[in-house]
Amino acid sequence: MTQTRNRPRPSQTWLFARNFFKHPMMLGSVIPSSRFLIDHLLAQVDWDRAKVFVEYGPGVGTITRHVLKRMRPDAKMIVVETNRDFVNFLRNTVTDPRLHVVHGSAADVRRALSDLGLGQADYVISGIPFSTLPPEVGEAVIRATRDVLYPEGQFLVYQFSRAVQPGLERHFRHIRTDFEPLNIPPARLYYCRP
């Protein structure tokens, strides 16, 4: 259903790298996530049950494309991105009607879901670098995420530092941690349930 290739094209990689150098505090890495990280992260998803996915900071859509390939035909995916270059890139390259690209802040996730007639999410995926966000913004994103998840939903977070962990511990009752060494840089994974 998704009309894009799985492997990043040179234009995708170039766009990602160029935006890293323009906005290093907004991106956690100079290159997109590895397939090892993506497979590790998405192994947590119950694909038969999940109908609403949200992704924060999709960049060029590396993880987005993998979710679209695996999710149900009647599911929806909302990606929330602050970078206009990435928003335009995704809108112009991913033609899957299940994908909705929102230009805005992850802290406004409730409004993004509401605008599409959706109440809550089964999964929220995030790679936004919490270590570089102002603390009050990071806290607002984590709190908003907890509030939009179904009770059995899950917040799947990958980071390159432990900076997000105290905020997750304040807002989520169940947190499991993991590690993916086969990524540049190696990533810490957090699987959080309300």
Phi, psi and omega per residue, in radians:
M1 nan -0.680 3.127
T2 -1.307 2.273 -3.058
Q3 -1.685 0.790 3.129
T4 -2.382 2.833 3.087
R5 -1.489 2.700 -3.095
N6 -1.330 -0.735 -3.091
R7 -1.409 2.393 3.134
P8 -1.031 2.326 3.037
R9 -1.404 2.812 3.127
P10 -0.919 -0.650 -3.134
S11 -1.141 -0.625 3.086
Q12 -1.139 -0.860 -3.116
T13 -1.078 -0.740 3.129
W14 -1.108 -0.779 3.133
L15 -1.070 -0.765 -3.140
F16 -1.087 -0.865 -3.116
A17 -1.106 -0.747 -3.140
R18 -1.054 -0.731 3.136
N19 -1.252 -0.513 3.054
F20 -1.080 -0.779 -3.119
F21 -1.278 -0.512 3.079
K22 -1.305 -0.677 -3.043
H23 -2.341 1.143 -3.048
P24 -1.065 -0.447 -3.134
M25 -1.358 -0.270 -3.112
M26 -1.590 -0.333 -3.109
L27 -2.080 2.469 -3.101
G28 -1.455 -0.318 -3.040
S29 -2.602 2.774 3.129
V30 -1.419 -0.285 3.119
I31 -2.226 2.711 3.131
P32 -1.123 2.905 -3.121
S33 -1.074 2.560 3.121
S34 -1.341 2.808 3.092
R35 -1.127 -0.483 3.120
F36 -1.164 -0.785 3.096
L37 -1.100 -0.787 -3.114
I38 -1.074 -0.833 -3.132
D39 -1.110 -0.700 3.122
H40 -1.084 -0.826 -3.114
L41 -1.138 -0.823 -3.049
L42 -1.367 -0.156 3.057
A43 -1.121 -0.286 -3.132
Q44 -1.384 -0.233 -2.969
V45 -1.483 2.346 2.989
D46 -1.565 1.601 -3.005
W47 -1.143 -0.503 -3.134
D48 -1.252 -0.517 -3.062
R49 -1.645 -0.680 -2.938
A50 -1.187 2.315 3.130
K51 -2.136 -0.317 -3.134
V52 -2.297 2.078 3.098
F53 -2.023 2.516 3.021
V54 -2.249 2.444 3.025
E55 -2.264 2.306 3.070
Y56 -1.699 2.345 3.063
G57 1.090 0.991 -3.084
P58 -1.235 -0.242 -3.121
G59 1.043 -2.167 -3.132
V60 -1.560 0.111 3.034
G61 1.551 0.419 -3.120
T62 -1.022 -0.907 3.115
I63 -1.327 -0.651 -3.136
T64 -0.889 -0.829 -3.103
R65 -1.097 -0.651 3.114
H66 -1.186 -0.682 3.099
V67 -1.129 -0.819 -3.131
L68 -1.037 -0.658 3.128
K69 -1.134 -0.555 -3.004
R70 -1.725 -0.371 -2.992
M71 -1.401 2.839 -3.107
R72 -1.065 2.670 3.114
P73 -1.071 -0.496 -3.114
D74 -1.694 0.128 3.132
A75 -1.435 2.905 3.092
K76 -2.257 2.610 3.074
M77 -2.269 2.231 3.103
I78 -1.988 2.172 3.067
V79 -1.951 2.358 -3.083
V80 -2.029 2.080 -3.028
E81 -2.360 2.335 3.115
T82 -1.535 -0.366 -3.057
N83 -1.510 2.012 -3.082
R84 -1.051 -0.636 3.107
D85 -1.029 -0.784 -3.138
F86 -1.208 -0.682 3.097
V87 -1.016 -0.867 3.141
N88 -1.103 -0.717 3.134
F89 -1.050 -0.841 -3.125
L90 -1.127 -0.757 3.142
R91 -1.108 -0.511 -3.096
N92 -1.600 -0.276 -3.045
T93 -2.032 -0.350 3.141
V94 -1.919 1.976 -3.031
T95 -1.776 0.181 -3.129
D96 -1.183 2.135 -3.103
P97 -1.177 -0.220 3.112
R98 -1.383 -0.206 -3.100
L99 -1.652 2.337 3.084
H100 -2.184 2.043 -3.100
V101 -1.704 2.130 -3.106
V102 -1.987 2.210 3.049
H103 -1.569 1.886 -3.106
G104 3.024 -2.924 -3.088
S105 -1.684 2.508 3.069
A106 -1.076 -0.456 3.117
A107 -1.130 -0.328 3.124
D108 -1.745 0.492 -3.068
V109 -1.063 -0.624 3.141
R110 -1.046 -0.757 3.128
R111 -1.146 -0.695 3.130
A112 -1.056 -0.736 3.103
L113 -1.202 -0.770 -3.124
S114 -1.067 -0.707 3.140
D115 -1.069 -0.407 3.117
L116 -1.740 0.142 3.134
G117 1.303 0.421 -3.126
L118 -1.967 2.456 -3.125
G119 -1.612 -0.962 -3.035
Q120 -2.329 2.959 -3.106
A121 -2.036 2.598 3.035
D122 -1.426 -0.711 -3.129
Y123 -2.441 2.416 2.968
V124 -2.129 2.232 -3.112
I125 -1.970 2.360 -3.121
S126 -2.520 2.301 2.974
G127 -2.126 0.177 -3.140
I128 -1.068 2.430 -3.050
P129 -1.333 1.643 -3.128
F130 -1.075 -0.438 -3.120
S131 -1.158 -0.371 -3.134
T132 -1.863 -0.054 3.107
L133 -1.378 2.569 2.953
P134 -0.989 2.412 -3.055
P135 -0.908 -0.677 -3.111
E136 -1.209 -0.525 3.100
V137 -1.260 -0.797 3.089
G138 -1.008 -0.748 3.126
E139 -1.111 -0.732 3.132
A140 -1.124 -0.682 3.117
V141 -1.136 -0.800 -3.114
I142 -1.131 -0.765 3.138
R143 -1.115 -0.782 3.129
A144 -1.093 -0.659 3.127
T145 -1.126 -0.828 3.105
R146 -0.983 -0.713 -3.068
D147 -1.229 -0.458 -3.111
V148 -1.665 -0.129 3.141
L149 -1.411 2.470 2.929
Y150 -1.068 2.710 3.141
P151 -0.950 -0.582 3.115
E152 -1.653 0.121 -3.136
G153 -1.305 3.073 -3.064
Q154 -2.537 2.433 3.053
F155 -1.768 1.995 -3.104
L156 -1.825 1.990 -3.011
V157 -2.110 2.333 2.981
Y158 -2.149 2.343 -3.040
Q159 -2.493 2.869 3.119
F160 -1.903 0.131 3.037
S161 -2.588 3.038 3.127
R162 -1.614 0.143 -3.016
A163 -0.985 -0.545 -3.085
V164 -1.361 -0.356 -2.972
Q165 -1.009 -0.814 3.123
P166 -1.028 -0.698 3.108
G167 -1.136 -0.732 3.091
L168 -1.077 -0.728 -3.123
E169 -1.150 -0.497 3.108
R170 -1.274 -0.474 -2.984
H171 -2.029 -0.196 -3.132
F172 -2.151 2.387 -3.108
R173 -1.392 -0.580 -3.067
H174 -2.132 2.034 3.141
I175 -2.295 2.252 3.039
R176 -2.056 2.392 -3.124
T177 -1.940 2.722 3.139
D178 -2.665 3.134 -3.079
F179 -2.564 2.410 3.069
E180 -2.132 1.834 -3.123
P181 -1.334 -0.388 -3.058
L182 -1.572 1.050 3.093
N183 -2.633 2.709 3.106
I184 -2.038 1.931 -0.162
P185 -1.326 2.926 3.065
P186 -0.958 2.580 -2.993
A187 -2.089 2.517 2.971
R188 -1.619 2.402 -3.122
L189 -2.023 2.434 3.099
Y190 -2.245 2.220 3.104
Y191 -1.985 1.927 -2.952
C192 -2.082 2.338 3.054
R193 -2.083 2.526 -3.134
P194 -1.039 nan nan
